[in-house]
Amino acid sequence: MPNLRIFLLAVAIAAGLPATGLPAGTPARAAELLMFESAACEWCERWHEEIGPAYGKTRFGRIAPLRRIDIDRATPEAYRSVRGIVYTPTFVLWRRGREVGRLVGYPGEDFFWPLLERLLKKLPAAQRDPADRTTDRTTGRTKG
């Protein structure tokens, strides 16, 4: 079954599907979370299983929508200035054409949310604090 998941992940990446984020050609927003990944990356697959389905529904996903970038394909022009991607997954917080910060690797669900919270604190306050007060601050998930 893992081979099927890897295959499906590879197809999704190649197609630029927006299942958990923005497709490759979508114009940039104020901030994005770039996920540099590879179809052969087991930790990427784990992220997609544990975090992927919820990410877009969280305040984190509203602040910085996910944009998936396959390191085995040509990097979209807008993100070619990102340097030093060695490991997958690597998450780069991107704002107005510049890197704000990054998370290298996926440490598991329990650690990902707090690390992402710390990374998002590097954004201007007005952008990182949408008028949504109904989210769990530890996981970013919407309550109720």
N, C-alpha and C positions, 0 to 999 in steps of 0.2 A: 504493500500500500504506500510506503514512503516514495517509491518511484513514481507512482501516479500523481502524488502531490507535487513532486518536483517538476514533473511534466506539465501539470496544470499551471503551476507558478511560472514556468518558462513561457508558456503560451500567453498568459496574462501580461507578463513583462514585455514580451515581443509585440503584443498588440497594443500596448499602452493603455490598457483598460483602467477605467477610473473606479474600480470596485472599492478601493480604500483611499482614493485621492483624486488628483487632477490628472487628466491624460496629458501626454507629452506636449501637445500643441496649444494647450490652454494658456491664455495670457496670465502673467504673474499677478498676485495680489500683494497687499502690503507686506505680508510675511508668509513664508512657506517653510515646511519641514521637508527637506530633500532627503530621500532615503536611497542611498547608493547600495545596490544589491546585485546579486547574481543568482541565476537559476540553480546553481550548484551549492548554494549557501544554506546549510541546515539551520543556522541561527536566523536567517531571513525567514525561512519557512515557519519556524517557531514563532517569530514576531507576528507573522500574518495570521497564525492560528490564535495566539493569545491576545494580541493588541489590535490587529487589523480590523476586525469586525466592529469594534467599539470606537476606534480613534476618531472617525469623522463625526461621531455623535457627542463627543466630549467638548468642553470649552477649549481644550488644547487644539482640537481639530478645527474649531471655528477661528481661533486666533491664527493658527499656522496650518492650513490644509496640507495634506501629504502630497508630495510629488515623487513618484517612483522613477529612479534612473538606473537602468541596467548598465553595469560597468563593462559588460562584454559587447556593448553596442556603442555607436557614436554618441557622445554626450551632447545634448541639445545646446545650441549656440549660447543661449543666455546663461548657461552654467559652466562654461568651459574655463572660467577663471578659478573654479574650485580646484585646489591642488592638494596633493598628499593623500588621496584616497587609496589606502592599501588593503584595509580589511573591510569585509562586509558582515553585517550591515554597518554603514556609517551614516549617521543622521546629521545633516547640516541645517542649522537654522539660517534662513536666507531672507534678507530684507533689502529691498531697493537695490538689487544687484550686488550685494555684498554679504559675505559670511559674517554672521553675528557670533556663532559658536558651533560646537559640534559634540556629538556623543559617538564614540567609536565602539562598535560591538553592541550586543543586546544582552544585558545582564539578567534578564527574566522580568516578568511582569511586576513583581514587588519592588524592584529597584528602578525600572524604567520610568514610571510616573514621577517619582520625586526628582530624578535626574532631569527629566524634561521640564518640570516646574522650575528648577534652578536655571536651566538654559533660557526659558522664556522670560525670566526676570531681567534679562539683558535687553529686552525690548522696551521701548518707551511705555510708561505707565498707562497712557490712554489706549494703547493697542493691546496690552496684555490683560486688561481688566474690563472685559465686555460687561454690559449691564446684566449679566446672568449671575444671580446670587444663589441659584438652586443646584449648584454642583458640589460634589464632595471634593474638598481641596486636596485630599491625599491621592485620589485616583483620577480626578478630572471628570468623572462620570456624572451625568445628570441624575439627580435624585428624582424619585417619583415616577 
